[in-house]
Amino acid sequence: MSLSGMISAAMLTLGKEAAAIDVKVWKDPNCGCCKDWITHLEANGFRVRVNLGGNDAARTRLGIPRSLASCHTALVGGYAIEGHVPARDIRRLLREKPAAVGLSVPGMVIGSPGMDGPEYGVRKNPFSVILVGKNGGATVYQEYEGNKV
């Protein structure tokens, strides 16, 4: 590779790192699906810092109701992210900047990011991404149909 090619490649790498969005995650140290969700975020341009444990305390501190709980909690751009929320919905949230606590995919839905590994085959259950309002209300932010397998 020429010198100009190496410089271009280095600039492209720096540009990607500058565009990365920081995410702080609290998860159980033994949870594999949390690790897979983190991999999903990283593959979509997020820079993730993981805290082992403290999920329940983070969820409470950030204002996610227990009824919308999942297996991990994150903080990105001032918003709480609970569970297996797709990266595209997090990006939409950050772009739209609604007056909200954040997003949640309650439970551990097969077919959601991190719950879509080979052990689940092609099965994808329908799920909703919930927008958690600052007033305690919750509305559907995005729906995923799943498949009929």
VMD Tcl script that draws the C-alpha trace (Angstrom):
set ca {
  {0.00 0.00 0.00}
  {1.25 3.46 -0.87}
  {1.86 6.16 1.73}
  {-1.20 8.10 0.58}
  {-3.28 4.90 0.81}
  {-2.08 4.31 4.38}
  {-2.88 7.90 5.33}
  {-6.38 7.60 3.82}
  {-6.99 4.35 5.71}
  {-5.80 5.94 8.96}
  {-8.06 8.97 8.43}
  {-11.03 6.68 7.74}
  {-10.33 4.81 10.99}
  {-10.08 8.07 12.95}
  {-13.33 9.25 11.38}
  {-15.13 6.08 12.49}
  {-13.81 6.44 16.06}
  {-14.80 10.10 16.17}
  {-18.33 9.14 15.07}
  {-18.68 6.36 17.67}
  {-21.33 6.94 20.32}
  {-20.43 6.05 23.90}
  {-22.67 3.59 25.74}
  {-22.32 2.53 29.37}
  {-23.84 -0.91 30.14}
  {-24.60 -2.66 33.44}
  {-25.02 -6.43 33.11}
  {-24.77 -9.72 34.92}
  {-21.23 -11.07 34.46}
  {-22.57 -14.50 33.41}
  {-25.16 -13.40 30.84}
  {-24.31 -14.40 27.27}
  {-27.20 -12.60 25.58}
  {-26.05 -9.30 27.10}
  {-22.63 -9.90 25.56}
  {-24.30 -10.60 22.20}
  {-26.32 -7.35 22.43}
  {-23.11 -5.45 23.16}
  {-21.56 -7.05 20.06}
  {-24.61 -5.85 18.07}
  {-24.06 -2.29 19.32}
  {-20.34 -2.36 18.54}
  {-21.05 -3.68 15.03}
  {-23.32 -0.67 14.57}
  {-20.75 1.96 15.55}
  {-21.26 2.28 19.29}
  {-18.34 2.30 21.74}
  {-19.40 0.26 24.78}
  {-18.06 0.33 28.34}
  {-19.30 -2.60 30.43}
  {-19.94 -2.68 34.17}
  {-20.34 -6.18 35.57}
  {-23.26 -6.13 37.99}
  {-25.30 -3.19 39.21}
  {-28.09 -3.64 36.68}
  {-30.98 -3.27 39.14}
  {-29.47 -0.17 40.77}
  {-28.78 1.42 37.36}
  {-32.33 0.71 36.18}
  {-33.79 2.33 39.30}
  {-31.40 5.31 39.18}
  {-32.16 5.94 35.49}
  {-35.94 5.73 35.94}
  {-36.91 2.54 34.10}
  {-39.96 0.96 35.79}
  {-39.51 -2.62 37.01}
  {-42.44 -3.66 34.77}
  {-40.25 -2.81 31.73}
  {-37.14 -4.61 33.01}
  {-34.81 -6.90 31.10}
  {-31.38 -8.41 31.73}
  {-29.19 -5.34 31.16}
  {-29.42 -1.56 31.41}
  {-27.48 1.04 29.46}
  {-27.00 4.79 29.32}
  {-26.41 6.60 26.03}
  {-26.72 10.30 25.29}
  {-28.55 10.87 28.56}
  {-31.15 8.18 27.81}
  {-31.70 4.85 29.59}
  {-31.78 1.77 27.36}
  {-33.29 -1.35 28.92}
  {-32.88 -4.75 27.33}
  {-32.44 -5.83 23.74}
  {-33.19 -2.54 21.98}
  {-32.00 -2.53 18.34}
  {-29.17 -0.12 17.50}
  {-31.30 1.58 14.82}
  {-33.90 2.56 17.44}
  {-31.20 3.97 19.72}
  {-29.88 6.05 16.82}
  {-33.42 7.26 16.07}
  {-33.88 8.21 19.75}
  {-30.64 10.20 19.73}
  {-31.63 11.92 16.49}
  {-35.21 12.79 17.55}
  {-34.35 13.67 21.19}
  {-37.83 13.20 22.71}
  {-38.54 14.27 26.29}
  {-38.24 10.75 27.69}
  {-36.37 8.52 30.13}
  {-35.39 6.17 27.30}
  {-36.27 2.92 25.54}
  {-37.04 -0.60 26.69}
  {-37.57 -4.04 25.22}
  {-39.02 -5.78 28.28}
  {-38.03 -9.39 28.91}
  {-35.74 -11.38 26.68}
  {-37.49 -11.70 23.31}
  {-36.17 -14.34 20.93}
  {-35.21 -12.63 17.69}
  {-34.27 -9.29 19.25}
  {-30.58 -8.23 19.01}
  {-28.56 -10.46 21.32}
  {-31.35 -13.06 21.40}
  {-30.93 -13.96 17.74}
  {-27.98 -16.35 17.78}
  {-27.79 -19.71 16.01}
  {-29.19 -21.49 19.07}
  {-32.59 -19.92 18.26}
  {-32.61 -21.04 14.62}
  {-34.58 -18.69 12.40}
  {-37.26 -18.08 15.03}
  {-38.06 -14.41 15.67}
  {-40.87 -13.49 18.02}
  {-42.70 -10.19 17.59}
  {-41.72 -7.43 20.02}
  {-42.18 -3.74 20.70}
  {-39.63 -1.12 21.64}
  {-41.22 1.01 24.34}
  {-40.57 4.73 24.81}
  {-40.52 5.40 28.56}
  {-41.87 8.87 29.29}
  {-40.59 11.17 32.00}
  {-44.10 11.16 33.45}
  {-43.97 7.38 33.94}
  {-46.05 6.64 30.86}
  {-45.01 4.23 28.15}
  {-45.83 4.18 24.45}
  {-44.83 1.94 21.55}
  {-41.87 3.50 19.75}
  {-41.25 0.75 17.19}
  {-42.82 -2.63 16.47}
  {-41.14 -5.72 15.03}
  {-43.39 -8.39 13.54}
  {-41.19 -11.43 13.94}
  {-41.79 -14.40 11.67}
  {-44.23 -17.29 11.40}
  {-41.72 -20.11 12.02}
}
mol new
graphics top color blue
foreach p $ca { graphics top sphere $p radius 0.5 }
foreach p [lrange $ca 0 end-1] q [lrange $ca 1 end] { graphics top cylinder $p $q radius 0.2 }
display resetview
